[in-house]
Amino acid sequence: MNTENPNIVLKTEDLSIGYHIKKKLNVVAADINLKLYEGELVGLVGANGIGKSTLLRTLSRVQPALHGSVYLSDKKLNTYKPVELAAQLSIVLTEQIASKNITVQELVALGRQPYTNWVGKMAEEDVEKVRKAIEVTHIEGLISRRCFELSDGQLQKVLIARAIAQDTPFIMLDEPTTHLDVYHKAYILKLLKRLAFETKKTILFSTHEIDFAIQLCDKMIVMNEDGFEFGRPKELVQCRAFSSLFPEDLILFDSKSGRYKVRN
């Protein structure tokens, strides 16, 4: 990998993503070249079914790339052992957690599993990482509650705290604001922005909250039928990347306000 900038956390080279259906190859997107840097908040947007989840699954090694390479912390993604990868990448998915009967404290502590011994006993450093993750996400008042007692917004903050406790340079979230009201959507995205800045971690998340993402993200990936655009939100607005996301018979993107408007 080219190491001209030591702050590159994730890089792709000529990446093609997709899957096989009945022995037929379905290429979702090709020639994806990205560089995500330390401390950046990066939003991934696009219409439903365009391939956002496929890209996230490929970048997290849940599914293999069709072509090209992914580098994480200057090493090819497909060469990591599972425990090594868990120390480099943490993931917050939309799926329900296995058990909601555990406490918030216990769920956040699960983020330390890649580092604990075979019986799962936490060292002093692990305890401190959990404490800091709870503190930075402001969930101190929830630590004794069972997860089934939490609202969707509270649980989302706890899952982010678990990812912070895992202490990886790269955090990936799949639609972290799903099922939240508009206030909590904004709260979660502002939390991610603050975490990227304060902890210097690189955070990539997919979202349908395009207006919020334009306001908060350092960089954005815009996936559309023709491929993808990548850059700073202001640059993407200027090149009309957001105007091509949806048919204009119903909504239009206003480049002056950076928002979508319903066509009258």
Order of alpha helices (4+ residues) and beta strands (2+ residues): beta-beta-beta-beta-alpha-beta-beta-alpha-beta-alpha-alpha-alpha-beta-alpha-beta-alpha-beta-beta-alpha-beta-beta
